[in-house]
Amino acid sequence: MPVPSPYAAALAAIPVREAVVEVLGSTVRYWEYGPTDRPVDLLLVHGFRGDHHGLEPIVSNLPGLRIVSPDLPGYGVSTAMPRKHTIAAYEQWLRAFVEALGLVGTPVLGHSFGSIVVSHAIAAGLVPRAVVLVNPIAANATSGPDRIMMPIVKLYFRIGRALPHRAADFWLAIPLATRIMSWKLAKTKDKTLRRWIHEEHLRYYSGYSDPKTLSEGYEASVSTDVMAVAANLTMPTLIVAGALDNIAPLVHQRELVKLLPDGKLVVIEGVGHLVHYEAPAEAAAAIVAFLGAHA
């Protein structure tokens, strides 16, 4: 029997509306949470291989805020862009999405790979009033403690791209690979929460449009980092980091915040790269305080 979401009741109490918009050739699905009688408080950008569902635990802890959360092109139910999915393409898409929805100046949150997209979009001209980076990829993924796994991961995606479409879908969505990833990332000792996290990854981790887009997205995710454009993050910036993060180590987050003209680092103990699943209430509290201070 599936484990019910520990955040379902709180999320159900928040109004939600689904909409669609065409951006750079991608049919983008996005969700708007909260009241409609106020400006948008926060734009969310999810991580690699995920979709908007991954950040809903944080949304469930932000009642009263108006939040927009799209599926990135090629993930969830948004279609791929008719171009190679590089960081340049993703950041251009984000800037165009902001323009299309009239969200210029809106604070923006990026999680993991989303932190790279957000920071590079800012370097290219996006100007939010404030920025929140959750588990940001501060330094290149090849410099982290799991760097010895990089050749294996690259081979995994390379094989997926080379296989025929149906075989590639089977290979890239193989449950064992998803479970290994989930097992490595989850730090909670709560067995019920761990099981729910594993089920969430099995439900949504393979929601991509096609193997080519997924492979391109992976190459984009390891091609750069937030540190490369840190000088452009001149607006108030909050970093929410997990003390046990083995994808985006805390040592790199401390280096990143030193480069930010107006940066703040909040460290959540006992969690790693899944702050949004394991400690959404703590992350949301930090976000609310930060947005309130920079309203």
Backbone as JSON, one array per atom type, in Angstrom:
{
  "sequence": "MPVPSPYAAALAAIPVREAVVEVLGSTVRYWEYGPTDRPVDLLLVHGFRGDHHGLEPIVSNLPGLRIVSPDLPGYGVSTAMPRKHTIAAYEQWLRAFVEALGLVGTPVLGHSFGSIVVSHAIAAGLVPRAVVLVNPIAANATSGPDRIMMPIVKLYFRIGRALPHRAADFWLAIPLATRIMSWKLAKTKDKTLRRWIHEEHLRYYSGYSDPKTLSEGYEASVSTDVMAVAANLTMPTLIVAGALDNIAPLVHQRELVKLLPDGKLVVIEGVGHLVHYEAPAEAAAAIVAFLGAHA",
  "N": [[0.84, -1.2, 0.0], [0.6, 2.22, -0.88], [2.48, 4.86, 0.69], [0.95, 7.51, 2.36], [1.24, 11.0, 1.58], [3.01, 13.02, 3.86], [2.48, 15.65, 3.79], [0.12, 16.15, 2.6], [-2.41, 16.97, 3.65], [-2.0, 19.66, 4.47], [-1.3, 20.77, 2.02], [-3.64, 20.38, 0.57], [-5.28, 22.26, 1.63], [-4.61, 24.58, 0.42], [-5.49, 26.72, -2.19], [-5.32, 25.82, -5.65], [-4.42, 26.29, -9.05], [-4.28, 25.25, -12.41], [-2.48, 25.95, -15.4], [-1.54, 26.84, -18.8], [1.08, 27.78, -21.04], [2.73, 28.96, -23.97], [6.13, 28.86, -24.51], [9.07, 29.7, -26.0], [8.73, 27.62, -27.89], [8.05, 25.5, -26.3], [5.37, 23.83, -24.78], [4.21, 24.82, -21.92], [3.29, 23.68, -18.79], [1.97, 25.01, -15.85], [1.55, 25.65, -12.32], [-0.44, 27.45, -10.07], [-0.46, 28.52, -6.84], [-2.3, 29.36, -3.87], [-3.74, 32.59, -2.87], [-5.54, 34.78, -5.18], [-5.72, 37.45, -5.09], [-3.49, 39.05, -4.76], [-0.14, 40.14, -5.64], [2.18, 37.86, -7.27], [4.16, 36.05, -5.05], [6.35, 34.35, -5.18], [8.34, 32.55, -7.47], [8.9, 29.28, -8.54], [11.54, 27.01, -9.36], [12.19, 23.86, -10.3], [14.29, 20.88, -9.74], [16.66, 18.72, -11.55], [15.32, 16.1, -13.51], [13.04, 16.12, -12.03], [9.73, 17.45, -11.29], [7.07, 19.87, -10.86], [5.87, 18.73, -8.63], [7.82, 18.0, -6.76], [8.5, 20.24, -5.22], [6.25, 20.78, -3.83], [5.93, 20.04, -1.06], [7.27, 22.16, 0.25], [5.69, 24.28, -0.65], [3.33, 23.6, 0.66], [3.84, 24.47, 3.17], [3.72, 27.16, 3.02], [1.33, 28.77, 3.35], [-0.96, 31.27, 2.29], [0.77, 32.69, 0.69], [1.21, 33.63, -2.72], [2.07, 31.59, -5.29], [3.94, 30.52, -8.11], [4.57, 27.7, -10.06], [6.21, 26.03, -12.45], [6.48, 23.12, -14.67], [9.6, 22.32, -15.87], [10.79, 22.71, -19.29], [10.38, 19.76, -21.14], [10.08, 18.11, -18.97], [7.98, 16.52, -16.48], [4.8, 17.45, -17.42], [5.33, 19.31, -19.32], [6.29, 20.15, -22.63], [9.24, 19.43, -24.59], [11.78, 21.81, -25.62], [12.3, 23.01, -28.98], [15.09, 22.76, -29.5], [18.56, 22.32, -28.54], [18.94, 21.3, -25.2], [20.52, 23.15, -23.36], [22.28, 24.94, -20.72], [22.16, 27.62, -21.46], [19.86, 27.58, -23.06], [17.9, 26.86, -21.19], [18.04, 29.02, -19.37], [17.31, 31.12, -21.02], [14.74, 30.32, -21.57], [13.58, 30.56, -18.99], [13.7, 33.34, -18.54], [12.03, 34.17, -20.61], [9.65, 32.95, -19.83], [9.09, 34.31, -17.45], [8.64, 36.86, -18.51], [6.4, 36.31, -20.13], [4.4, 35.73, -18.28], [4.25, 38.05, -16.89], [5.9, 38.46, -14.63], [8.06, 39.98, -13.89], [10.59, 41.0, -11.74], [9.66, 39.46, -9.65], [10.38, 37.52, -6.75], [12.47, 34.63, -6.92], [12.85, 31.11, -6.67], [15.2, 28.52, -6.77], [15.81, 25.08, -6.94], [18.46, 22.83, -6.47], [19.44, 21.65, -9.56], [17.8, 23.6, -10.6], [18.79, 25.84, -9.32], [21.05, 26.46, -10.78], [19.93, 27.13, -13.25], [18.4, 29.4, -12.5], [20.38, 31.17, -11.46], [22.04, 31.58, -13.7], [20.21, 32.68, -15.46], [19.81, 35.09, -14.19], [22.36, 36.18, -14.5], [22.19, 36.63, -17.18], [20.35, 38.62, -17.41], [17.87, 38.51, -16.02], [16.01, 39.96, -13.39], [15.15, 39.53, -10.44], [13.57, 40.58, -7.34], [14.52, 39.3, -5.12], [16.3, 36.29, -4.25], [16.1, 32.8, -3.76], [17.95, 29.99, -3.02], [17.83, 26.62, -2.9], [19.51, 23.88, -1.67], [21.66, 24.52, -3.52], [23.66, 24.02, -6.5], [26.52, 24.75, -5.87], [29.26, 24.5, -6.52], [30.92, 22.85, -9.28], [29.55, 19.69, -10.11], [31.37, 17.65, -10.44], [33.27, 18.05, -8.52], [32.42, 17.25, -6.07], [31.87, 14.99, -3.22], [30.89, 12.67, -4.35], [32.15, 12.38, -6.75], [33.55, 10.24, -7.82], [31.62, 8.66, -8.83], [30.82, 9.82, -11.12], [31.79, 9.04, -13.8], [30.34, 6.64, -14.12], [27.69, 7.49, -13.98], [27.61, 9.22, -16.18], [28.03, 7.35, -18.22], [25.71, 5.86, -17.95], [23.7, 7.68, -18.83], [24.65, 8.11, -21.39], [24.38, 5.61, -22.6], [21.61, 5.41, -22.49], [20.88, 7.4, -24.3], [21.83, 6.37, -26.66], [20.38, 4.07, -27.17], [17.52, 2.53, -28.85], [14.29, 4.18, -28.85], [12.19, 2.98, -27.15], [13.63, 1.06, -25.73], [15.46, 2.74, -24.53], [13.81, 4.26, -22.84], [13.04, 2.27, -21.04], [15.56, 1.62, -19.94], [16.44, 4.08, -18.78], [14.49, 4.54, -16.92], [14.68, 2.5, -15.16], [13.82, 0.83, -12.23], [15.71, 0.08, -10.23], [17.95, 1.79, -10.54], [16.78, 4.24, -9.93], [16.06, 3.75, -7.25], [18.57, 3.39, -6.04], [19.66, 5.95, -6.33], [17.78, 7.39, -4.8], [18.11, 6.21, -2.31], [20.73, 6.97, -1.69], [20.43, 9.74, -1.41], [18.47, 10.3, 0.53], [18.36, 11.11, 3.96], [16.97, 10.97, 6.28], [15.97, 9.28, 9.29], [13.51, 8.38, 9.73], [11.48, 5.83, 8.99], [9.03, 5.66, 7.66], [8.85, 8.12, 6.34], [11.11, 7.88, 4.68], [10.29, 5.78, 3.04], [8.15, 7.0, 1.73], [9.52, 9.0, 0.33], [11.06, 7.42, -1.43], [8.97, 6.33, -2.93], [7.93, 8.66, -4.09], [10.04, 9.4, -5.77], [10.02, 7.22, -7.54], [7.56, 7.67, -8.7], [7.78, 10.18, -10.01], [10.37, 10.66, -10.98], [11.01, 9.81, -13.49], [9.62, 11.32, -15.3], [9.98, 12.51, -18.03], [10.26, 13.97, -21.34], [11.57, 12.68, -23.51], [14.37, 10.46, -24.22], [16.57, 11.84, -25.36], [16.25, 14.55, -24.65], [16.44, 14.26, -21.87], [19.09, 13.34, -21.6], [20.47, 15.55, -22.62], [19.72, 17.41, -20.69], [20.99, 16.37, -18.45], [23.7, 16.68, -19.2], [23.75, 19.45, -19.26], [23.34, 19.96, -16.56], [25.73, 19.27, -15.33], [27.53, 20.93, -16.45], [28.17, 23.44, -15.5], [27.94, 25.79, -12.71], [26.62, 27.49, -9.78], [28.53, 29.13, -8.61], [30.02, 30.07, -10.71], [28.71, 32.3, -11.69], [28.32, 33.93, -9.57], [28.95, 36.59, -8.95], [27.02, 38.04, -10.23], [24.76, 37.87, -8.73], [23.5, 40.09, -7.2], [21.33, 40.94, -5.79], [19.35, 40.55, -2.73], [20.02, 37.37, -1.42], [19.14, 34.15, -0.46], [20.49, 31.22, 0.8], [19.61, 27.94, 1.27], [20.71, 25.21, 2.84], [21.51, 21.72, 3.17], [23.0, 20.09, 5.86], [24.17, 17.62, 5.47], [24.54, 17.22, 2.8], [25.55, 15.48, 0.01], [25.65, 15.94, -2.65], [25.68, 18.66, -3.15], [27.89, 19.91, -1.38], [28.26, 21.25, 1.97], [30.54, 22.75, 2.46], [31.04, 24.02, 0.04], [28.8, 25.64, -0.14], [29.29, 27.46, 1.87], [31.51, 28.74, 0.79], [30.31, 29.87, -1.44], [28.42, 31.73, -0.37], [30.08, 33.67, 0.63], [30.83, 35.01, -1.61], [28.71, 36.47, -2.37], [27.17, 39.62, -2.57], [25.0, 40.32, -0.96], [24.25, 38.06, 0.7], [22.82, 35.26, 2.48], [23.16, 32.44, 4.54], [21.42, 29.59, 5.46], [21.58, 26.77, 7.36], [20.37, 23.52, 7.5], [20.23, 21.06, 9.81], [20.93, 17.51, 9.8], [19.84, 16.76, 7.37], [20.17, 16.19, 3.8], [20.48, 16.47, 0.4], [17.83, 16.6, -0.02], [16.19, 18.62, 1.11], [13.71, 19.72, 0.5], [11.98, 17.58, 0.76], [12.54, 16.4, 3.25], [12.76, 18.39, 5.19], [10.8, 20.51, 4.81], [9.26, 22.35, 6.29], [11.09, 23.74, 7.88], [12.65, 24.89, 5.87], [10.7, 26.48, 4.64], [10.08, 28.26, 6.73], [12.44, 29.72, 6.89], [12.37, 30.89, 4.38], [10.05, 32.48, 4.47], [10.74, 34.33, 6.48], [12.91, 35.54, 5.22], [11.77, 36.63, 2.82], [9.99, 38.36, 4.01], [11.71, 40.16, 5.19], [12.73, 41.39, 2.98], [10.7, 42.55, 1.53]],
  "CA": [[0.0, 0.0, 0.0], [1.43, 3.44, -0.93], [2.54, 5.69, 1.88], [0.35, 8.83, 2.09], [2.14, 12.14, 1.75], [2.87, 13.69, 5.16], [2.17, 17.07, 3.55], [-1.08, 16.19, 1.77], [-3.49, 17.75, 4.27], [-1.67, 21.09, 4.4], [-1.34, 21.19, 0.61], [-5.03, 20.37, 0.12], [-5.93, 23.46, 2.14], [-4.15, 25.72, -0.37], [-6.09, 26.73, -3.54], [-4.36, 25.61, -6.73], [-4.96, 26.43, -10.39], [-3.35, 24.8, -13.44], [-2.59, 26.74, -16.62], [-0.58, 26.49, -19.84], [1.58, 28.9, -21.82], [3.75, 28.59, -24.94], [7.36, 29.62, -24.28], [10.2, 29.23, -26.81], [8.41, 26.36, -28.53], [7.64, 24.51, -25.31], [4.06, 23.98, -24.17], [4.58, 24.77, -20.51], [2.25, 23.59, -17.77], [2.4, 25.57, -14.56], [0.55, 25.62, -11.26], [-0.46, 28.65, -9.25], [-0.98, 28.19, -5.52], [-2.59, 30.47, -2.98], [-4.78, 33.57, -3.24], [-5.4, 35.48, -6.46], [-5.91, 38.89, -4.86], [-2.22, 39.69, -4.42], [0.9, 39.81, -6.62], [2.89, 36.6, -7.05], [5.22, 36.21, -4.06], [7.5, 33.5, -5.4], [8.38, 31.67, -8.63], [9.7, 28.1, -8.21], [12.19, 26.29, -10.46], [12.55, 22.57, -9.72], [15.58, 20.31, -10.09], [16.83, 17.8, -12.67], [14.48, 14.91, -13.57], [11.84, 16.28, -11.24], [8.73, 18.37, -11.82], [6.57, 20.76, -9.82], [5.47, 17.99, -7.42], [8.9, 17.91, -5.8], [8.55, 21.4, -4.35], [4.97, 20.98, -3.15], [6.04, 20.05, 0.4], [7.58, 23.53, 0.68], [4.48, 25.06, -0.91], [2.34, 23.28, 1.7], [4.22, 25.2, 4.38], [3.7, 28.59, 2.71], [-0.04, 29.22, 3.13], [-1.11, 32.72, 2.23], [1.59, 33.23, -0.38], [0.83, 33.29, -4.09], [3.26, 30.93, -5.82], [3.85, 29.94, -9.45], [5.53, 26.59, -10.15], [6.08, 25.32, -13.73], [7.33, 22.01, -15.05], [10.6, 22.76, -16.85], [10.62, 22.11, -20.62], [10.84, 18.39, -21.28], [9.87, 17.38, -17.73], [6.59, 16.53, -16.07], [3.9, 17.49, -18.58], [5.75, 20.36, -20.26], [6.99, 19.56, -23.77], [10.62, 19.86, -24.79], [12.03, 22.92, -26.54], [12.83, 22.55, -30.27], [16.5, 23.13, -29.53], [19.32, 21.57, -27.57], [18.62, 21.75, -23.85], [21.71, 23.59, -22.66], [22.0, 25.94, -19.69], [21.75, 28.84, -22.16], [18.47, 27.41, -23.48], [17.04, 26.88, -20.0], [17.96, 30.37, -18.78], [16.51, 31.92, -21.95], [13.35, 29.93, -21.35], [13.1, 31.12, -17.73], [13.47, 34.77, -18.73], [10.85, 34.32, -21.46], [8.5, 32.56, -19.01], [8.83, 35.44, -16.56], [8.04, 37.92, -19.33], [5.09, 35.88, -20.61], [3.44, 35.76, -17.18], [4.3, 39.34, -16.22], [6.47, 38.24, -13.3], [9.31, 40.72, -13.78], [10.85, 41.47, -10.39], [9.17, 38.5, -8.66], [11.39, 36.66, -6.15], [12.52, 33.33, -7.57], [13.51, 30.03, -5.92], [15.7, 27.42, -7.57], [16.31, 23.94, -6.17], [19.44, 21.96, -7.12], [19.67, 22.1, -10.93], [17.08, 24.86, -10.75], [19.64, 26.94, -8.85], [21.92, 26.82, -11.9], [19.09, 27.83, -14.23], [18.05, 30.71, -11.96], [21.56, 32.05, -11.35], [22.5, 31.92, -15.04], [19.22, 33.6, -16.02], [20.11, 36.4, -13.61], [23.57, 36.66, -15.17], [21.83, 37.02, -18.55], [19.45, 39.78, -17.43], [16.72, 38.4, -15.14], [16.24, 40.81, -12.22], [14.19, 39.36, -9.35], [13.86, 41.39, -6.16], [15.23, 38.46, -4.17], [16.56, 34.95, -4.76], [16.25, 31.71, -2.79], [18.58, 28.82, -3.62], [17.72, 25.48, -1.99], [20.5, 22.87, -2.1], [22.22, 24.95, -4.81], [24.89, 23.41, -7.01], [27.44, 25.88, -5.72], [30.45, 24.17, -7.31], [30.66, 21.82, -10.27], [29.25, 18.38, -9.52], [32.53, 16.77, -10.5], [34.17, 18.33, -7.41], [31.79, 16.8, -4.84], [32.34, 13.71, -2.68], [30.44, 11.58, -5.21], [32.74, 12.55, -8.08], [34.0, 8.95, -8.35], [30.49, 8.05, -9.5], [30.49, 10.57, -12.34], [31.93, 8.27, -15.05], [29.27, 5.66, -14.2], [26.45, 8.21, -14.28], [27.7, 9.67, -17.57], [27.83, 6.18, -19.07], [24.28, 5.53, -17.83], [22.95, 8.56, -19.72], [25.13, 7.92, -22.76], [23.72, 4.4, -23.09], [20.21, 5.75, -22.7], [20.73, 8.21, -25.52], [22.19, 5.57, -27.83], [19.43, 2.99, -27.39], [16.23, 2.87, -29.47], [13.45, 4.94, -27.93], [11.52, 2.17, -26.14], [14.66, 0.47, -24.88], [16.03, 3.84, -23.74], [12.86, 4.57, -21.78], [13.16, 1.21, -20.03], [16.86, 1.74, -19.29], [16.54, 5.3, -17.98], [13.5, 4.51, -15.84], [14.82, 1.24, -14.44], [13.58, 1.13, -10.81], [16.89, -0.1, -9.39], [18.76, 3.0, -10.6], [16.06, 5.27, -9.16], [16.13, 3.42, -5.83], [19.93, 3.66, -5.57], [19.75, 7.41, -6.2], [16.95, 7.81, -3.67], [18.75, 5.69, -1.09], [21.91, 7.79, -1.41], [20.09, 11.12, -1.1], [17.64, 10.4, 1.74], [19.14, 11.05, 5.2], [16.09, 10.81, 7.42], [15.9, 7.97, 9.94], [12.1, 8.05, 9.8], [11.28, 4.81, 7.97], [7.84, 5.98, 6.86], [9.21, 9.22, 5.45], [12.03, 7.34, 3.67], [9.52, 5.01, 2.06], [7.4, 7.94, 0.91], [10.49, 9.64, -0.58], [11.36, 6.46, -2.49], [7.79, 6.24, -3.8], [7.86, 9.9, -4.86], [11.04, 9.33, -6.84], [9.55, 6.26, -8.53], [6.41, 8.27, -9.4], [8.03, 11.4, -10.78], [11.75, 10.82, -11.42], [11.13, 9.47, -14.91], [8.65, 12.08, -16.06], [10.66, 13.33, -19.03], [9.6, 13.84, -22.64], [12.26, 11.73, -24.37], [15.73, 10.22, -23.74], [17.51, 12.85, -25.85], [16.1, 15.73, -23.78], [16.97, 13.91, -20.56], [20.54, 13.3, -21.7], [20.93, 16.93, -22.75], [19.54, 18.04, -19.39], [22.07, 15.92, -17.57], [24.94, 17.36, -19.61], [23.62, 20.84, -18.81], [23.42, 20.02, -15.09], [27.11, 19.11, -14.87], [28.38, 21.78, -17.28], [28.53, 24.67, -14.81], [27.45, 25.84, -11.34], [26.23, 28.83, -9.35], [29.73, 29.9, -8.3], [30.53, 30.68, -11.94], [28.04, 33.57, -11.96], [27.97, 34.47, -8.26], [29.09, 38.05, -8.93], [25.8, 38.65, -10.78], [23.68, 37.77, -7.75], [23.67, 41.3, -6.38], [20.12, 41.15, -4.99], [19.33, 39.7, -1.54], [20.01, 35.96, -1.81], [19.11, 33.19, 0.64], [20.89, 29.85, 0.51], [19.13, 26.95, 2.24], [21.57, 24.06, 2.59], [21.47, 20.58, 4.06], [24.32, 19.87, 6.44], [24.7, 16.32, 5.04], [24.38, 17.15, 1.35], [26.71, 14.93, -0.69], [25.61, 16.41, -4.03], [26.11, 20.06, -3.04], [28.45, 19.91, -0.02], [28.15, 22.47, 2.76], [31.76, 23.55, 2.32], [30.88, 24.85, -1.15], [27.79, 26.66, 0.16], [29.97, 28.5, 2.66], [32.34, 29.49, -0.16], [29.42, 30.65, -2.31], [27.79, 32.87, 0.31], [31.1, 34.71, 0.79], [30.95, 35.74, -2.87], [27.47, 37.2, -2.62], [27.14, 40.94, -1.92], [23.93, 40.37, 0.05], [23.87, 36.66, 0.84], [22.59, 34.67, 3.79], [23.17, 30.98, 4.51], [20.7, 28.86, 6.51], [21.94, 25.35, 7.3], [19.42, 22.64, 8.19], [20.96, 19.88, 10.28], [20.32, 16.2, 9.68], [19.32, 16.48, 6.04], [21.14, 16.35, 2.73], [20.05, 17.16, -0.82], [16.37, 16.54, -0.11], [15.58, 19.55, 2.05], [12.31, 19.92, 0.13], [11.21, 16.43, 1.21], [12.81, 16.02, 4.63], [12.65, 19.53, 6.12], [10.16, 21.63, 4.13], [8.78, 23.36, 7.24], [12.25, 24.56, 8.25], [12.99, 25.69, 4.69], [9.64, 27.48, 4.45], [10.22, 29.29, 7.77], [13.55, 30.57, 6.48], [11.93, 31.64, 3.18], [9.09, 33.49, 4.91], [11.5, 35.38, 7.18], [13.74, 36.22, 4.23], [10.92, 37.45, 1.96], [9.44, 39.44, 4.83], [12.77, 41.16, 5.41], [13.07, 42.05, 1.71], [9.45, 42.8, 0.82]],
  "C": [[0.88, 1.25, 0.0], [1.37, 4.21, 0.38], [1.92, 7.05, 1.57], [1.36, 9.94, 2.35], [1.93, 12.78, 3.12], [2.46, 15.15, 5.01], [0.85, 17.25, 2.81], [-2.16, 17.09, 2.35], [-3.23, 19.25, 4.17], [-1.74, 21.59, 2.97], [-2.78, 21.29, 0.12], [-5.78, 21.62, 0.57], [-5.56, 24.72, 1.34], [-4.8, 25.67, -1.76], [-5.01, 26.56, -4.61], [-5.08, 25.68, -8.08], [-3.89, 26.0, -11.4], [-3.57, 25.61, -14.71], [-1.49, 26.3, -17.59], [-0.18, 27.74, -20.6], [2.65, 28.38, -22.78], [4.98, 29.48, -24.74], [8.5, 28.98, -25.06], [9.96, 27.84, -27.41], [8.01, 25.25, -27.6], [6.23, 24.84, -24.82], [4.23, 23.74, -22.67], [3.34, 24.7, -19.63], [2.8, 24.2, -16.49], [1.22, 25.61, -13.61], [0.69, 26.87, -10.41], [-1.16, 28.31, -7.93], [-1.3, 29.47, -4.74], [-3.62, 31.43, -3.51], [-4.49, 34.22, -4.59], [-5.45, 36.99, -6.29], [-4.65, 39.59, -4.37], [-1.2, 39.35, -5.5], [1.56, 38.47, -6.28], [4.06, 36.86, -6.11], [6.49, 35.47, -4.42], [7.29, 32.63, -6.64], [9.33, 30.52, -8.31], [10.28, 27.46, -9.47], [12.76, 24.99, -9.89], [13.88, 22.03, -10.27], [15.52, 19.32, -11.24], [16.0, 16.53, -12.47], [13.24, 15.01, -12.72], [10.78, 17.05, -12.0], [8.17, 19.16, -10.65], [6.19, 20.03, -8.53], [6.55, 18.01, -6.34], [8.94, 19.06, -4.81], [7.24, 21.65, -3.61], [5.04, 20.86, -1.63], [6.41, 21.42, 0.96], [6.37, 24.42, 0.49], [3.46, 24.84, 0.21], [2.61, 24.0, 3.0], [4.27, 26.71, 4.15], [2.26, 29.07, 2.45], [-0.12, 30.74, 3.14], [-0.27, 33.37, 1.16], [1.03, 32.8, -1.74], [2.09, 32.82, -4.81], [2.98, 30.37, -7.2], [4.95, 28.89, -9.59], [5.33, 25.83, -11.46], [6.85, 24.0, -13.75], [8.31, 22.54, -16.08], [10.37, 22.09, -18.21], [11.21, 20.7, -20.68], [10.65, 17.54, -20.04], [8.43, 17.49, -17.28], [5.7, 16.47, -17.3], [4.18, 18.68, -19.49], [6.54, 19.7, -21.4], [8.4, 20.14, -23.89], [10.67, 21.09, -25.71], [12.58, 22.37, -27.85], [14.27, 23.01, -30.48], [17.25, 22.27, -28.53], [19.12, 22.17, -26.18], [19.9, 22.02, -23.05], [21.31, 24.55, -21.54], [21.54, 27.24, -20.34], [20.3, 28.75, -22.59], [17.52, 27.49, -22.29], [16.93, 28.29, -19.42], [17.18, 31.31, -19.7], [15.03, 31.61, -21.77], [12.81, 30.57, -20.07], [12.81, 32.61, -17.87], [12.22, 35.02, -19.58], [9.57, 33.95, -20.7], [8.1, 33.69, -18.07], [8.15, 36.58, -17.32], [6.61, 37.56, -19.73], [4.02, 35.99, -19.53], [3.44, 37.09, -16.43], [4.86, 39.27, -14.82], [7.8, 38.96, -13.11], [9.45, 41.28, -12.36], [10.44, 40.5, -9.31], [10.33, 37.7, -8.07], [11.32, 35.25, -6.75], [13.32, 32.35, -6.72], [13.95, 28.96, -6.89], [16.23, 26.32, -6.69], [17.28, 23.12, -7.02], [19.75, 22.45, -8.54], [18.96, 23.41, -11.22], [17.88, 26.05, -10.28], [20.6, 27.4, -9.94], [21.14, 27.61, -12.93], [18.8, 29.25, -13.76], [19.25, 31.64, -11.96], [22.08, 32.47, -12.73], [21.5, 32.82, -15.76], [19.45, 35.0, -15.47], [21.35, 37.0, -14.26], [23.26, 37.16, -16.58], [20.79, 38.14, -18.58], [18.2, 39.68, -16.59], [16.99, 39.18, -13.85], [15.13, 40.61, -11.18], [14.57, 40.24, -8.17], [14.7, 40.62, -5.15], [15.33, 37.06, -4.76], [16.68, 33.98, -3.59], [16.83, 30.52, -3.53], [18.56, 27.7, -2.59], [18.6, 24.36, -2.52], [21.16, 23.28, -3.42], [23.48, 24.18, -5.19], [25.93, 24.52, -7.03], [28.69, 25.7, -6.57], [30.12, 23.02, -8.24], [30.51, 20.45, -9.62], [30.44, 17.45, -9.52], [33.5, 17.01, -9.35], [33.61, 17.84, -6.07], [32.32, 15.45, -4.39], [31.92, 12.51, -3.52], [31.06, 11.63, -6.6], [33.23, 11.23, -8.67], [32.87, 8.23, -9.08], [30.2, 8.68, -10.86], [30.69, 9.77, -13.62], [30.81, 7.25, -15.22], [27.96, 6.34, -14.59], [26.46, 8.69, -15.73], [27.47, 8.52, -18.54], [26.36, 5.77, -19.09], [23.45, 6.37, -18.79], [23.38, 8.38, -21.17], [24.49, 6.68, -23.39], [22.26, 4.69, -23.39], [19.96, 6.52, -23.97], [20.98, 7.39, -26.77], [21.17, 4.49, -28.16], [18.21, 3.44, -28.2], [15.28, 3.41, -28.41], [12.84, 4.09, -26.82], [12.51, 1.54, -25.18], [15.3, 1.53, -23.98], [15.12, 4.22, -22.59], [12.94, 3.54, -20.66], [14.45, 1.37, -19.24], [16.91, 2.94, -18.34], [15.57, 5.32, -16.82], [13.6, 3.25, -15.0], [14.72, 1.51, -12.92], [14.82, 1.01, -9.93], [17.76, 1.16, -9.37], [18.11, 4.12, -9.8], [16.17, 5.01, -7.67], [17.53, 3.69, -5.27], [20.13, 5.15, -5.36], [19.0, 7.88, -4.96], [17.57, 7.39, -2.35], [19.96, 6.55, -0.71], [21.53, 9.19, -0.91], [19.32, 11.26, 0.21], [18.5, 10.22, 2.99], [18.27, 10.8, 6.43], [16.13, 9.39, 7.98], [14.45, 7.53, 10.14], [11.77, 7.09, 8.66], [10.08, 5.11, 7.07], [8.14, 7.1, 5.87], [10.15, 8.74, 4.36], [11.25, 6.58, 2.6], [8.73, 5.94, 1.16], [8.32, 8.63, -0.1], [10.82, 8.69, -1.73], [10.19, 6.34, -3.46], [7.64, 7.49, -4.66], [8.84, 9.87, -6.03], [10.6, 8.35, -7.93], [8.39, 6.84, -9.35], [6.82, 9.34, -10.39], [9.44, 11.52, -11.38], [11.94, 10.53, -12.9], [10.07, 10.16, -15.76], [9.31, 13.05, -17.03], [10.07, 13.05, -20.41], [10.25, 12.79, -23.53], [13.7, 11.58, -23.89], [16.73, 11.28, -24.17], [17.46, 14.1, -24.95], [16.68, 15.46, -22.41], [18.49, 13.91, -20.56], [21.12, 14.71, -21.81], [20.81, 17.67, -21.42], [20.61, 17.63, -18.42], [23.38, 16.62, -17.91], [24.91, 18.82, -19.16], [23.85, 20.94, -17.3], [24.84, 19.9, -14.57], [28.07, 20.03, -15.63], [28.86, 23.04, -16.56], [27.94, 24.65, -13.41], [27.08, 27.28, -11.0], [27.45, 29.71, -9.12], [30.24, 30.65, -9.54], [29.91, 32.04, -12.23], [27.66, 34.28, -10.67], [28.03, 35.99, -8.22], [27.85, 38.75, -9.44], [24.63, 38.63, -9.8], [23.8, 38.91, -6.75], [22.46, 41.58, -5.5], [20.18, 40.28, -3.73], [19.15, 38.23, -1.93], [20.08, 35.07, -0.57], [19.53, 31.83, 0.13], [20.38, 28.95, 1.63], [19.86, 25.65, 1.93], [21.33, 22.96, 3.6], [22.86, 20.28, 4.57], [24.98, 18.6, 5.91], [24.64, 16.14, 3.53], [25.64, 16.62, 0.69], [26.69, 15.24, -2.17], [26.13, 17.85, -4.1], [26.64, 20.28, -1.63], [28.4, 21.27, 0.66], [29.38, 23.35, 2.61], [31.67, 24.48, 1.11], [29.83, 25.94, -0.94], [28.41, 27.8, 0.96], [30.88, 29.35, 1.77], [31.47, 30.4, -1.02], [28.89, 31.88, -1.6], [28.79, 34.0, 0.54], [31.24, 35.56, -0.46], [29.75, 36.62, -3.16], [27.46, 38.53, -1.89], [26.12, 41.03, -0.8], [23.38, 38.97, 0.26], [23.69, 36.23, 2.28], [22.52, 33.16, 3.64], [22.41, 30.44, 5.72], [21.01, 27.38, 6.33], [20.94, 24.54, 8.12], [20.15, 21.34, 8.54], [20.19, 18.59, 9.99], [19.74, 15.85, 8.34], [20.41, 16.72, 5.0], [20.56, 17.12, 1.57], [18.54, 17.19, -0.97], [15.71, 17.41, 0.95], [14.09, 19.69, 1.77], [11.41, 18.77, 0.56], [11.33, 16.2, 2.73], [12.63, 17.16, 5.63], [11.96, 20.72, 5.46], [9.67, 22.71, 5.07], [9.91, 24.3, 7.64], [12.66, 25.45, 7.08], [11.98, 26.81, 4.49], [9.75, 28.6, 5.48], [11.34, 30.26, 7.4], [13.15, 31.45, 5.29], [10.99, 32.77, 3.59], [9.82, 34.65, 5.6], [12.31, 36.2, 6.2], [12.89, 37.14, 3.34], [10.31, 38.59, 2.74], [10.45, 40.54, 5.05], [13.07, 41.95, 4.16], [11.82, 42.28, 0.88], [9.58, 44.08, -0.01]]
}
